[in-house]
Amino acid sequence: LETLEAKWELGDRKMTVCPCDTEGKMYEVAGAGDTEPESPEDGQLFLKGEAGNLYDYESVLEKWSAKSGKWVQVLVNTVRTRQQALSLLKVFAISGLFVALYGILQYVMGWGSTVTNAWLDEEMFEEVKMRVYSTLENPNVLGEYLLLVGFVCAGIMWTIKEKWPKVIYAGMLVCIFICLILTQSRGCWIGLLIGIVVFVTFVNGRLWGVLPFLLILLPFILPESIVSRFASIGNLEDSSSSYRLFIWLGTIQMLKDFWISGIGMGEAAFNSVYPFYSYNAIVAPHSHNVYLQMLVDAGISGLIAFLAIAVLFLKRMSSLYRAKKGAISILAVAIGAGVIAYLVQGMFDYVFYNYRVLMIFWAVLGMGMALKYTSEEAAHD
């Protein structure tokens, strides 16, 4: 059952199920038959398939639960076909739409406007009404999520041929873009621009004849509050920029002593050591830079491991793009562009601090790899 990524050892009447059972539990083989066991024991596994071929690709592994009194399907390999991978990406894009719509309503209705003042230099940005955070509790975290989901939505829109579905996904993309702007997250805006460069270059390079003119027009189209916010990037008179600079300096000072081994994972470890190296007695929960934080947490080996994973993933997406499989190639570029945009934002914030967006990041990598492997299997069939 290699296609199910399950390993069965039947020679000594035992079997190991991986990765269904993360502990690699050994099960006694009771045999095979045409009916389910009449009195199954709690936790007993049962493999169901066609009568003539019990162990084929479509076999389903079930587990008996005495507590609920029923068989529960065990997911051996969640995404088995390319269509399932595409459906998963569409669900991801649709979920992003609802998060974005809530963020836009938050801005229009003024929900939580008093809370978001903590993320603004009110003296420097008097015209900024608020920074939206939708369901993710922080504008930067919301922006990071929208970077990942926005490029997936753009890729789906680009691949759809039918008129009205394309219009619907285009509308979804506009909502996500508006919400991303309303986060007022400058690091995410920079990531967005880099991601667009990647996406346009590989999907349709001819658009470079139009994009420069659009960029020139943007300052005249966008509200003054957005333009002034973007223009403030690097301005140390902004308390947010100076705050990050001092934290980076303190973290770099700390790394002179701990760059090999790190100090350990988590906010508690960081707060135990960082105060001895901080500048201007600035208190911070993390280093506001994912690469510095990797060094602080796990040392140079941890940072190398993470960068290796990121590079290998982007190489996989690149190979899928070079396979020239039409819509699949475009989706590979979209996912890769979203990941690159996210990692660019990681230069300005610790993008793994929030567990929700941390999970989404690895889920996007998983969806990208599922798209690659299911596409390869479809090509071999």
C-alpha positions as a printed NumPy array, in Angstrom:
array([[  0.   ,   0.   ,   0.   ],
       [  2.722,   2.477,  -0.915],
       [  0.157,   4.701,  -2.633],
       [ -1.596,   5.075,   0.731],
       [  1.689,   5.803,   2.476],
       [  0.9  ,   2.914,   4.829],
       [  3.315,   0.116,   5.704],
       [  1.968,  -3.362,   6.409],
       [  4.102,  -6.146,   7.906],
       [  2.06 ,  -9.338,   7.713],
       [  4.818, -11.949,   7.838],
       [  4.613, -12.421,  11.611],
       [  0.866, -11.754,  11.871],
       [  1.432,  -8.121,  12.823],
       [  1.146,  -4.871,  10.938],
       [  2.503,  -1.362,  11.387],
       [  0.271,   1.492,  10.209],
       [  2.066,   4.745,   9.35 ],
       [  1.319,   7.609,   9.501],
       [ -2.192,   6.796,  10.762],
       [ -0.84 ,   5.692,  14.102],
       [  1.857,   8.178,  15.073],
       [  3.143,   5.826,  17.751],
       [  3.706,   3.012,  15.245],
       [  1.433,   0.728,  17.273],
       [  1.518,  -2.968,  16.4  ],
       [ -1.819,  -4.67 ,  15.633],
       [ -2.649,  -8.369,  15.51 ],
       [ -3.937,  -9.456,  12.089],
       [ -7.29 , -11.186,  12.615],
       [ -7.638, -12.254,   8.988],
       [ -9.765, -11.281,   5.996],
       [-13.418, -11.787,   5.178],
       [-16.531, -10.423,   3.507],
       [-18.119,  -8.922,   6.637],
       [-17.104,  -6.583,   9.427],
       [-16.242,  -8.087,  12.851],
       [-19.382,  -8.669,  14.941],
       [-17.78 ,  -7.736,  18.274],
       [-14.792,  -5.468,  17.534],
       [-12.494,  -4.35 ,  20.309],
       [-11.932,  -0.671,  21.032],
       [ -9.3  ,   0.718,  18.653],
       [ -9.432,  -2.273,  16.284],
       [ -8.458,  -1.458,  12.702],
       [-10.44 ,  -2.738,   9.736],
       [ -9.403,  -2.372,   6.09 ],
       [-12.316,  -2.177,   3.658],
       [-12.015,  -2.483,  -0.083],
       [-13.487,  -4.216,  -3.115],
       [-14.306,  -7.867,  -2.518],
       [-11.936,  -8.98 ,  -5.26 ],
       [ -9.09 ,  -6.699,  -4.236],
       [ -9.13 ,  -5.689,  -0.568],
       [ -5.803,  -3.894,  -0.643],
       [ -6.061,  -1.591,  -3.649],
       [ -5.686,   2.208,  -3.918],
       [ -9.294,   2.878,  -2.942],
       [ -9.17 ,   0.819,   0.244],
       [-10.412,   2.624,   3.355],
       [ -8.915,   2.131,   6.788],
       [-11.434,   2.356,   9.634],
       [-11.031,   2.252,  13.393],
       [-13.632,   1.075,  15.9  ],
       [-14.557,   3.408,  18.748],
       [-16.228,   1.631,  21.661],
       [-17.107,   5.008,  23.175],
       [-19.152,   6.186,  20.201],
       [-20.113,   2.694,  19.063],
       [-19.14 ,   3.204,  15.418],
       [-16.363,   2.858,  12.865],
       [-14.412,   6.049,  12.193],
       [-12.451,   6.493,   8.968],
       [ -8.729,   6.989,   9.455],
       [ -7.124,   9.437,   7.018],
       [ -4.128,   7.631,   5.603],
       [ -3.475,  10.085,   2.816],
       [ -5.822,  13.053,   2.822],
       [ -5.188,  14.462,  -0.673],
       [ -5.081,  11.616,  -3.185],
       [ -5.984,  13.29 ,  -6.483],
       [ -5.149,  16.5  ,  -8.279],
       [ -8.814,  17.499,  -8.185],
       [ -8.814,  17.205,  -4.408],
       [ -5.722,  19.435,  -4.234],
       [ -7.415,  22.031,  -6.45 ],
       [-10.605,  21.883,  -4.373],
       [ -8.574,  22.412,  -1.208],
       [ -6.959,  25.527,  -2.677],
       [-10.385,  26.883,  -3.67 ],
       [-11.747,  26.339,  -0.157],
       [ -8.682,  28.135,   1.206],
       [ -9.336,  31.112,  -1.103],
       [-13.029,  31.254,  -0.151],
       [-12.179,  31.202,   3.559],
       [ -9.818,  34.118,   2.919],
       [-12.709,  36.054,   1.393],
       [-14.758,  35.808,   4.608],
       [-11.8  ,  36.907,   6.735],
       [-11.222,  39.867,   4.392],
       [-14.899,  40.861,   4.344],
       [-14.994,  40.886,   8.129],
       [-11.884,  43.087,   8.144],
       [-13.487,  45.539,   5.706],
       [-16.671,  45.655,   7.805],
       [-14.515,  46.243,  10.861],
       [-13.083,  49.342,   9.193],
       [-16.432,  50.618,   7.911],
       [-18.266,  50.08 ,  11.215],
       [-15.341,  51.127,  13.401],
       [-15.34 ,  47.871,  15.388],
       [-12.325,  47.754,  17.686],
       [-10.996,  51.162,  16.626],
       [ -9.911,  51.95 ,  20.191],
       [ -7.889,  48.742,  20.348],
       [ -5.976,  49.38 ,  17.134],
       [ -4.626,  52.726,  18.342],
       [ -1.927,  50.734,  20.135],
       [ -0.478,  49.834,  16.718],
       [ -0.31 ,  53.418,  15.449],
       [  1.894,  56.423,  15.949],
       [ -1.054,  58.789,  16.34 ],
       [  1.095,  61.906,  16.146],
       [  2.669,  60.914,  12.836],
       [ -0.448,  59.318,  11.28 ],
       [ -3.325,  61.459,  12.481],
       [ -5.323,  60.772,   9.311],
       [ -5.238,  56.958,   9.763],
       [ -8.587,  55.917,  11.215],
       [ -7.622,  52.416,  12.356],
       [ -5.741,  49.247,  11.422],
       [ -7.995,  46.256,  10.821],
       [ -7.182,  42.864,  12.277],
       [-10.371,  40.895,  11.418],
       [-10.386,  37.517,  13.226],
       [ -6.623,  37.361,  13.804],
       [ -6.206,  39.867,  16.658],
       [ -3.302,  41.758,  15.08 ],
       [ -3.029,  43.773,  11.815],
       [  0.385,  42.347,  10.908],
       [ -0.813,  38.778,  11.464],
       [ -3.86 ,  39.454,   9.299],
       [ -1.626,  40.887,   6.574],
       [  0.589,  37.794,   6.651],
       [ -2.443,  35.534,   6.272],
       [ -3.812,  37.623,   3.395],
       [ -0.487,  37.429,   1.564],
       [ -0.684,  33.628,   1.532],
       [ -4.352,  33.398,   0.6  ],
       [ -4.339,  36.353,  -1.804],
       [ -1.813,  34.876,  -4.223],
       [ -3.633,  31.532,  -4.185],
       [ -6.831,  33.392,  -5.095],
       [ -4.966,  35.242,  -7.876],
       [ -3.651,  31.956,  -9.251],
       [ -7.123,  30.389,  -9.285],
       [ -8.609,  33.455, -10.97 ],
       [ -5.888,  33.365, -13.624],
       [ -6.509,  29.714, -14.474],
       [-10.305,  29.874, -14.761],
       [-11.613,  30.189, -18.317],
       [-15.35 ,  30.68 , -17.677],
       [-16.444,  34.313, -17.541],
       [-18.548,  34.491, -14.377],
       [-16.396,  32.26 , -12.149],
       [-13.418,  34.416, -13.184],
       [-15.364,  37.569, -12.275],
       [-16.272,  36.076,  -8.878],
       [-12.662,  35.202,  -8.05 ],
       [-11.56 ,  38.633,  -9.292],
       [-14.028,  40.196,  -6.854],
       [-12.68 ,  37.97 ,  -4.078],
       [ -9.152,  39.102,  -4.901],
       [-10.189,  42.775,  -4.768],
       [-11.712,  42.255,  -1.296],
       [ -8.541,  40.544,  -0.065],
       [ -6.401,  43.349,  -1.537],
       [ -8.529,  46.072,   0.095],
       [ -8.352,  44.347,   3.462],
       [ -4.581,  43.964,   3.1  ],
       [ -4.283,  47.699,   2.458],
       [ -6.447,  48.418,   5.513],
       [ -4.096,  46.469,   7.776],
       [ -1.666,  49.383,   7.273],
       [  1.123,  46.802,   7.531],
       [  4.05 ,  48.275,   5.604],
       [  6.081,  45.079,   5.75 ],
       [  3.17 ,  43.187,   4.188],
       [  2.874,  45.858,   1.491],
       [  6.536,  45.367,   0.619],
       [  5.978,  41.596,   0.577],
       [  2.962,  42.112,  -1.672],
       [  5.017,  44.12 ,  -4.186],
       [  7.782,  41.483,  -4.257],
       [  5.183,  38.725,  -4.657],
       [  3.538,  40.573,  -7.557],
       [  6.933,  40.911,  -9.251],
       [  7.446,  37.138,  -8.987],
       [  3.903,  36.289, -10.094],
       [  3.821,  38.628, -13.104],
       [  7.337,  37.698, -14.246],
       [  6.596,  33.981, -14.461],
       [  2.908,  33.992, -15.402],
       [  2.77 ,  36.766, -18.008],
       [  5.894,  38.884, -18.418],
       [  4.184,  41.044, -21.028],
       [  2.296,  42.775, -18.232],
       [  5.521,  44.579, -17.369],
       [  4.611,  46.944, -20.171],
       [  1.569,  48.056, -18.138],
       [  2.594,  47.671, -14.482],
       [  5.007,  50.641, -14.336],
       [  2.21 ,  52.982, -15.41 ],
       [ -0.127,  51.492, -12.776],
       [  2.514,  52.012, -10.096],
       [  2.89 ,  55.65 , -11.155],
       [ -0.894,  56.126, -10.916],
       [ -1.248,  54.475,  -7.505],
       [ -0.259,  57.561,  -5.437],
       [ -3.025,  59.503,  -7.187],
       [ -5.617,  56.749,  -6.691],
       [ -4.927,  55.597,  -3.113],
       [ -6.017,  57.693,  -0.101],
       [ -3.435,  60.111,   1.263],
       [ -3.281,  58.167,   4.532],
       [ -2.084,  55.05 ,   2.663],
       [  0.467,  56.981,   0.613],
       [  1.924,  58.741,   3.663],
       [  2.049,  55.459,   5.568],
       [  3.982,  53.781,   2.735],
       [  6.295,  56.787,   2.34 ],
       [  7.204,  56.541,   6.036],
       [  9.019,  53.228,   5.529],
       [ 12.46 ,  53.616,   7.075],
       [ 11.575,  56.878,   8.804],
       [ 12.964,  56.545,  12.329],
       [ 10.734,  59.359,  13.554],
       [  7.954,  56.781,  13.419],
       [  7.871,  55.088,  16.841],
       [  7.187,  51.7  ,  15.228],
       [ 10.298,  51.881,  13.025],
       [ 12.582,  53.075,  15.833],
       [ 11.11 ,  50.439,  18.153],
       [ 12.005,  47.653,  15.709],
       [ 15.487,  49.051,  15.078],
       [ 16.344,  49.044,  18.781],
       [ 14.988,  45.509,  19.164],
       [ 17.084,  44.298,  16.221],
       [ 20.2  ,  45.928,  17.679],
       [ 19.558,  44.296,  21.048],
       [ 18.916,  40.91 ,  19.428],
       [ 22.11 ,  41.132,  17.345],
       [ 24.027,  41.98 ,  20.508],
       [ 22.518,  38.904,  22.152],
       [ 23.427,  36.698,  19.19 ],
       [ 27.11 ,  37.497,  19.648],
       [ 26.914,  35.171,  22.645],
       [ 24.262,  32.685,  21.525],
       [ 24.447,  32.381,  17.704],
       [ 25.7  ,  28.796,  17.785],
       [ 23.199,  27.136,  20.115],
       [ 20.444,  29.707,  20.59 ],
       [ 18.68 ,  30.209,  23.92 ],
       [ 15.696,  27.896,  23.434],
       [ 12.194,  28.235,  22.031],
       [  9.421,  30.468,  23.266],
       [  8.637,  33.899,  24.604],
       [  9.67 ,  32.973,  28.155],
       [ 13.2  ,  32.074,  27.044],
       [ 13.499,  35.288,  25.006],
       [ 12.29 ,  37.462,  27.889],
       [ 14.719,  35.772,  30.261],
       [ 17.78 ,  36.756,  28.219],
       [ 16.868,  39.738,  26.02 ],
       [ 16.56 ,  42.351,  28.831],
       [ 20.308,  42.016,  29.498],
       [ 21.044,  43.143,  25.916],
       [ 18.152,  45.522,  25.167],
       [ 18.686,  49.102,  24.007],
       [ 16.889,  51.941,  25.803],
       [ 15.294,  49.37 ,  28.148],
       [ 12.82 ,  48.448,  25.4  ],
       [ 10.632,  45.455,  26.299],
       [  9.743,  43.041,  23.482],
       [  8.138,  39.573,  23.282],
       [ 10.292,  38.621,  20.275],
       [ 12.852,  40.048,  17.861],
       [ 10.354,  41.263,  15.194],
       [ 12.367,  39.397,  12.544],
       [ 11.78 ,  35.716,  11.794],
       [ 15.413,  35.089,  10.766],
       [ 16.883,  36.721,  13.868],
       [ 14.333,  34.849,  15.962],
       [ 15.322,  31.517,  14.389],
       [ 18.929,  32.22 ,  15.366],
       [ 17.885,  33.216,  18.875],
       [ 15.665,  30.161,  19.368],
       [ 17.662,  27.381,  17.72 ],
       [ 21.04 ,  28.785,  16.749],
       [ 22.662,  28.692,  13.334],
       [ 21.634,  25.077,  12.684],
       [ 17.964,  25.955,  13.23 ],
       [ 18.13 ,  28.874,  10.809],
       [ 19.906,  26.755,   8.179],
       [ 17.284,  24.022,   8.533],
       [ 14.428,  26.484,   8.065],
       [ 16.061,  28.17 ,   5.06 ],
       [ 16.728,  24.737,   3.539],
       [ 13.033,  23.828,   3.867],
       [ 11.981,  27.134,   2.282],
       [ 14.464,  26.806,  -0.604],
       [ 13.566,  23.157,  -1.266],
       [  9.862,  24.01 ,  -1.314],
       [ 10.399,  26.855,  -3.774],
       [ 12.501,  24.523,  -5.934],
       [  9.593,  22.034,  -5.969],
       [  7.213,  24.776,  -7.046],
       [  9.732,  25.862,  -9.678],
       [  9.972,  22.319, -11.074],
       [  6.18 ,  22.107, -11.195],
       [  6.109,  25.417, -13.073],
       [  8.749,  24.214, -15.55 ],
       [  6.662,  21.109, -16.264],
       [  4.359,  23.497, -18.19 ],
       [  1.094,  21.916, -17.085],
       [ -1.053,  24.959, -17.764],
       [ -3.24 ,  25.815, -14.779],
       [ -1.118,  23.703, -12.417],
       [  2.026,  25.642, -13.36 ],
       [  0.284,  28.961, -12.698],
       [ -0.938,  27.752,  -9.298],
       [  2.606,  26.648,  -8.448],
       [  3.852,  30.181,  -9.191],
       [  0.994,  31.681,  -7.15 ],
       [  1.748,  29.534,  -4.106],
       [  5.477,  30.232,  -4.441],
       [  4.881,  33.98 ,  -4.781],
       [  2.7  ,  33.967,  -1.658],
       [  5.375,  32.136,   0.338],
       [  8.063,  34.57 ,  -0.888],
       [  5.87 ,  37.559,   0.061],
       [  5.34 ,  36.014,   3.503],
       [  9.077,  35.474,   3.989],
       [  9.768,  39.08 ,   2.934],
       [  7.36 ,  40.241,   5.649],
       [  9.389,  38.008,   7.967],
       [ 12.225,  40.523,   7.685],
       [ 10.064,  43.035,   9.574],
       [  8.136,  40.819,  11.976],
       [  8.308,  37.415,  13.652],
       [  5.752,  35.78 ,  11.37 ],
       [  5.632,  32.563,  13.429],
       [  4.658,  34.266,  16.694],
       [  0.927,  33.736,  16.145],
       [  0.015,  30.045,  16.085],
       [ -2.849,  30.589,  13.617],
       [ -0.737,  32.052,  10.829],
       [  2.054,  29.592,  11.694],
       [ -0.347,  26.731,  10.982],
       [ -1.571,  28.391,   7.767],
       [  2.015,  28.797,   6.511],
       [  2.791,  25.094,   6.876],
       [ -0.654,  24.212,   5.492],
       [  0.126,  26.239,   2.348],
       [  3.416,  24.375,   1.979],
       [  1.471,  21.127,   2.376],
       [ -1.075,  22.147,  -0.26 ],
       [  1.729,  23.077,  -2.624],
       [  3.436,  19.7  ,  -2.195],
       [  0.102,  17.884,  -2.534],
       [ -0.481,  19.719,  -5.816],
       [  2.948,  18.664,  -7.041],
       [  2.698,  14.981,  -6.139],
       [ -0.889,  14.496,  -7.304],
       [  0.   ,  16.189, -10.606],
       [  2.974,  13.867, -11.05 ],
       [  0.817,  10.828, -10.303],
       [ -1.812,  12.006, -12.805],
       [  0.928,  12.365, -15.442],
       [  2.118,   8.803, -14.794],
       [ -1.373,   7.279, -15.074]])
